[in-house]
Amino acid sequence: MHEQTQSRRNFLVKSFRSALSLGAASLLGQEVLASCSPVKAATRQIDDLQALKAAIADRQKPMKWIFTGDSITQGAKHTLGYRSYPEIFSEHVRFEMNRSRDFIINTAVSGQTTREILADFDWRIAQFSPAVVSLMIGTNDAAKSRRIPVEEYGKNLETLVQKIRALKAIPVLQTPNTIEMGADPTKNERSDLPFFVETMRKLADQHNLILIDHWRSWEVNQEKVVAEKWRNDPLHPNGKGHLEMARLLFQHLDICDDRSFTCSGHVPFC
């Protein structure tokens, strides 16, 4: 038992400090964030990406995009008045890409988990008959006080994906950003969050889903996260953090344009 506990502790500490030992940028590394080079998709994601690109290319047919999740996607409080990543996405798609008839609908609710999204699926997602559904969830599921086992989280995610597919919509999974865990990650309320993130990754792999891995990107860019202050508190991204999340999303979907304000990242923050 002691060896298992120690092993778990070592995993958590390693997860939250891994960026310190990363000398070169990986697939989602600094070079990728520095420009609009598209992120190379794993083979498993190609079908959905190609279908999404074809839909975007069809200028005659507007799309409805749903973004749902918790406070991060809602953009509650911690953006300090700046745009959240769904709002930045809307600016890019509807104005910069001139898809003005597309609707970007944000149904995220602060504090919620996969349980609430499943229970409210018809209201938050199905009623809109979306073409694309983006789901970033897990930060609250991982909180010890919520008592949601990682196995249940995985099943809930899978059910959500199935229900999204039943709507003939394309699911897009997004991992949450990294959080500050303190000197001893094992004592944090969300110490299990890395396991929830990994569960989302495995689900994306098993079901051929588009995955935007913000967690990995923030790990690789840990020095920037700290130096440029991408978070407003230990959990939530601020305006700068949301901009970087939007940029990674653009790169994955291959709709990034360095000439635009939203994609370039050249936005002054007070």
Secondary structure, DSSP 8 states (H G I E B T S, - for coil): -HHHHHHHHHHHHHHHHGGGG--S--TTSHHHHHS-------GGGHHHHHHHHHHHH-TTS--EEEEEESHHHHT-STTTTS--HHHHHHIIIIIIT--TT-EEEE---TT--HHHHHHTHHHHTGGG--SEEEEE--TTTT-GGG---HHHHHHHHHHHHHHHHHTT-EEEEEE-------S-GGGSTTTTHHHHHHHHHHHHHHTT-EEEEHHHHHHHTHHHHHHTT-BSSSS-B-HHHHHHHHHHHHHHHT---TTSHHHH------
